[in-house]
Amino acid sequence: MTSRLTEVIIDCHDLEVVADFWSAVLGYERGHSGDGWLAIEAPNRDGSDAAWRAGPLAPVIAFVLVPEEKAVKNRVHIDVT
Protein backbone atom coordinates (compact mmCIF):
# COMPACT_ATOMS: atom_id res chain seq x y z
CA MET A 1 0.00 0.00 0.00
CA THR A 2 1.27 3.48 -0.80
CA SER A 3 1.05 6.53 1.41
CA ARG A 4 -1.05 9.58 0.66
CA LEU A 5 -0.49 13.25 1.35
CA THR A 6 -3.21 14.20 3.83
CA GLU A 7 -1.99 17.41 5.48
CA VAL A 8 0.46 20.24 4.99
CA ILE A 9 1.50 21.93 8.24
CA ILE A 10 2.71 25.54 8.17
CA ASP A 11 4.18 27.45 11.12
CA CYS A 12 2.99 31.05 11.40
CA HIS A 13 2.52 34.03 13.72
CA ASP A 14 -1.08 34.97 12.85
CA LEU A 15 -3.40 32.00 12.39
CA GLU A 16 -6.42 34.03 11.34
CA VAL A 17 -4.71 36.12 8.67
CA VAL A 18 -2.82 33.21 7.11
CA ALA A 19 -5.83 30.86 7.19
CA ASP A 20 -8.10 33.53 5.67
CA PHE A 21 -5.58 34.21 2.90
CA TRP A 22 -5.14 30.56 1.90
CA SER A 23 -8.87 29.85 2.22
CA ALA A 24 -9.56 32.63 -0.29
CA VAL A 25 -6.79 31.52 -2.67
CA LEU A 26 -7.76 27.83 -2.65
CA GLY A 27 -11.52 28.07 -2.11
CA TYR A 28 -11.07 26.10 1.14
CA GLU A 29 -13.21 26.34 4.28
CA ARG A 30 -12.33 26.47 7.94
CA GLY A 31 -11.98 23.00 9.39
CA HIS A 32 -10.98 21.87 12.84
CA SER A 33 -9.01 24.04 15.23
CA GLY A 34 -7.55 23.85 18.69
CA ASP A 35 -5.29 25.71 21.06
CA GLY A 36 -2.62 27.24 18.85
CA TRP A 37 -3.63 25.67 15.52
CA LEU A 38 -6.25 26.04 12.81
CA ALA A 39 -6.93 23.91 9.74
CA ILE A 40 -8.59 24.63 6.40
CA GLU A 41 -9.87 22.03 3.96
CA ALA A 42 -11.50 21.63 0.57
CA PRO A 43 -15.29 22.11 0.64
CA ASN A 44 -17.24 18.88 1.06
CA ARG A 45 -14.03 16.95 1.80
CA ASP A 46 -15.14 13.41 2.49
CA GLY A 47 -12.60 11.56 4.62
CA SER A 48 -14.58 8.32 4.66
CA ASP A 49 -13.00 4.93 3.95
CA ALA A 50 -14.81 4.78 0.58
CA ALA A 51 -13.39 8.16 -0.45
CA TRP A 52 -9.88 7.04 0.55
CA ARG A 53 -10.18 3.95 -1.62
CA ALA A 54 -11.56 5.93 -4.58
CA GLY A 55 -8.55 8.20 -5.00
CA PRO A 56 -6.56 11.07 -3.59
CA LEU A 57 -8.24 13.79 -1.55
CA ALA A 58 -7.21 17.42 -1.45
CA PRO A 59 -4.89 17.80 1.55
CA VAL A 60 -5.88 19.66 4.68
CA ILE A 61 -3.67 22.66 5.39
CA ALA A 62 -3.02 23.30 9.07
CA PHE A 63 -1.44 26.42 10.51
CA VAL A 64 0.40 26.18 13.82
CA LEU A 65 1.16 29.18 16.01
CA VAL A 66 4.88 29.50 16.79
CA PRO A 67 6.54 32.12 19.00
CA GLU A 68 9.88 32.44 17.22
CA GLU A 69 10.49 34.93 14.44
CA LYS A 70 11.24 33.73 10.94
CA ALA A 71 15.02 33.58 10.58
CA VAL A 72 15.62 32.13 7.10
CA LYS A 73 13.83 31.48 3.82
CA ASN A 74 10.74 29.25 4.03
CA ARG A 75 11.62 25.61 3.42
CA VAL A 76 8.13 24.75 2.15
CA HIS A 77 5.89 26.72 -0.17
CA ILE A 78 2.65 26.04 -2.00
CA ASP A 79 2.45 26.48 -5.78
CA VAL A 80 -1.00 27.17 -7.19
CA THR A 81 -2.16 27.52 -10.77
C-alpha positions as CSV (number, residue, x, y, z in Angstrom):
1,M,0.0,0.0,0.0
2,T,1.3,3.5,-0.8
3,S,1.1,6.5,1.4
4,R,-1.1,9.6,0.7
5,L,-0.5,13.2,1.4
6,T,-3.2,14.2,3.8
7,E,-2.0,17.4,5.5
8,V,0.5,20.2,5.0
9,I,1.5,21.9,8.2
10,I,2.7,25.5,8.2
11,D,4.2,27.5,11.1
12,C,3.0,31.1,11.4
13,H,2.5,34.0,13.7
14,D,-1.1,35.0,12.8
15,L,-3.4,32.0,12.4
16,E,-6.4,34.0,11.3
17,V,-4.7,36.1,8.7
18,V,-2.8,33.2,7.1
19,A,-5.8,30.9,7.2
20,D,-8.1,33.5,5.7
21,F,-5.6,34.2,2.9
22,W,-5.1,30.6,1.9
23,S,-8.9,29.8,2.2
24,A,-9.6,32.6,-0.3
25,V,-6.8,31.5,-2.7
26,L,-7.8,27.8,-2.7
27,G,-11.5,28.1,-2.1
28,Y,-11.1,26.1,1.1
29,E,-13.2,26.3,4.3
30,R,-12.3,26.5,7.9
31,G,-12.0,23.0,9.4
32,H,-11.0,21.9,12.8
33,S,-9.0,24.0,15.2
34,G,-7.6,23.9,18.7
35,D,-5.3,25.7,21.1
36,G,-2.6,27.2,18.8
37,W,-3.6,25.7,15.5
38,L,-6.3,26.0,12.8
39,A,-6.9,23.9,9.7
40,I,-8.6,24.6,6.4
41,E,-9.9,22.0,4.0
42,A,-11.5,21.6,0.6
43,P,-15.3,22.1,0.6
44,N,-17.2,18.9,1.1
45,R,-14.0,16.9,1.8
46,D,-15.1,13.4,2.5
47,G,-12.6,11.6,4.6
48,S,-14.6,8.3,4.7
49,D,-13.0,4.9,3.9
50,A,-14.8,4.8,0.6
51,A,-13.4,8.2,-0.4
52,W,-9.9,7.0,0.6
53,R,-10.2,4.0,-1.6
54,A,-11.6,5.9,-4.6
55,G,-8.6,8.2,-5.0
56,P,-6.6,11.1,-3.6
57,L,-8.2,13.8,-1.6
58,A,-7.2,17.4,-1.4
59,P,-4.9,17.8,1.5
60,V,-5.9,19.7,4.7
61,I,-3.7,22.7,5.4
62,A,-3.0,23.3,9.1
63,F,-1.4,26.4,10.5
64,V,0.4,26.2,13.8
65,L,1.2,29.2,16.0
66,V,4.9,29.5,16.8
67,P,6.5,32.1,19.0
68,E,9.9,32.4,17.2
69,E,10.5,34.9,14.4
70,K,11.2,33.7,10.9
71,A,15.0,33.6,10.6
72,V,15.6,32.1,7.1
73,K,13.8,31.5,3.8
74,N,10.7,29.3,4.0
75,R,11.6,25.6,3.4
76,V,8.1,24.7,2.1
77,H,5.9,26.7,-0.2
78,I,2.7,26.0,-2.0
79,D,2.4,26.5,-5.8
80,V,-1.0,27.2,-7.2
81,T,-2.2,27.5,-10.8
